[in-house]
Amino acid sequence: MLPPRLGVVVPKKLVKAAVRRNLIKRLAREKFRLLRSQLPSFDLILRLAAKPGIPDRSALAAEISELLQKLNHQKR
């Protein structure tokens, strides 16, 4: 069984500052790394679809974690 893989897309159109785009990508990769063993064997693409509000690192990390856990529960 192959391990799950992650791709992250943060459009420049939605987040102008490279620092913020990289922060979002880092948080996504870290949450994925922590939950990787619990996730099904899929190729996942996390794509930012709406412009985020005020940059709140903990809220963003919690939302990413919630999305990954939701995927895990749907697979079962």
C-alpha positions as CSV (number, residue, x, y, z in Angstrom):
1,M,0.0,0.0,0.0
2,L,1.4,3.4,-1.0
3,P,1.5,6.2,1.6
4,P,-0.7,9.2,1.1
5,R,0.9,12.2,-0.7
6,L,0.1,15.9,-0.5
7,G,0.1,18.8,-2.9
8,V,-0.5,22.3,-1.8
9,V,-1.7,25.2,-4.0
10,V,-1.9,28.7,-2.6
11,P,-2.6,31.2,-5.5
12,K,-0.8,34.5,-5.6
13,K,-4.1,36.0,-6.6
14,L,-5.6,35.2,-3.2
15,V,-2.5,35.7,-1.0
16,K,-0.1,38.4,-2.3
17,A,2.7,38.1,0.3
18,A,5.1,35.2,-0.3
19,V,5.6,35.0,3.5
20,R,1.9,34.3,4.1
21,R,1.7,31.8,1.2
22,N,4.7,29.9,2.6
23,L,3.2,30.0,6.1
24,I,0.0,28.3,4.8
25,K,2.1,25.7,2.9
26,R,4.3,25.0,5.9
27,L,1.3,24.6,8.2
28,A,-0.5,22.3,5.7
29,R,2.6,20.1,5.3
30,E,3.2,19.8,9.1
31,K,-0.5,18.8,9.8
32,F,-0.3,16.3,7.0
33,R,3.0,14.9,8.4
34,L,1.4,14.5,11.8
35,L,-1.8,12.7,10.5
36,R,-0.1,10.8,7.6
37,S,-0.3,7.4,9.3
38,Q,-4.1,7.8,9.9
39,L,-5.0,8.9,6.3
40,P,-6.0,6.6,3.5
41,S,-3.7,6.0,0.6
42,F,-4.7,8.9,-1.7
43,D,-2.9,11.7,-3.6
44,L,-4.4,14.8,-1.9
45,I,-4.4,18.4,-3.2
46,L,-5.1,21.1,-0.7
47,R,-6.1,24.2,-2.7
48,L,-6.9,27.6,-1.1
49,A,-10.2,28.6,-2.7
50,A,-11.0,31.8,-0.8
51,K,-9.0,34.7,0.4
52,P,-8.1,34.1,4.1
53,G,-9.0,36.9,6.6
54,I,-6.6,38.0,9.3
55,P,-3.6,35.7,9.4
56,D,-4.2,33.6,12.6
57,R,-1.7,30.7,12.6
58,S,-3.6,28.6,15.2
59,A,-7.0,29.0,13.5
60,L,-5.5,28.1,10.1
61,A,-3.7,25.1,11.5
62,A,-6.9,23.9,13.2
63,E,-8.9,24.2,10.0
64,I,-6.3,22.2,8.0
65,S,-6.2,19.5,10.6
66,E,-10.0,19.4,10.7
67,L,-10.1,18.9,6.9
68,L,-7.6,16.1,7.0
69,Q,-9.4,14.4,9.9
70,K,-12.7,14.8,8.0
71,L,-11.2,12.9,5.1
72,N,-10.1,10.2,7.4
73,H,-13.6,9.7,8.9
74,Q,-15.3,9.7,5.5
75,K,-13.1,6.8,4.2
76,R,-14.0,4.5,7.1
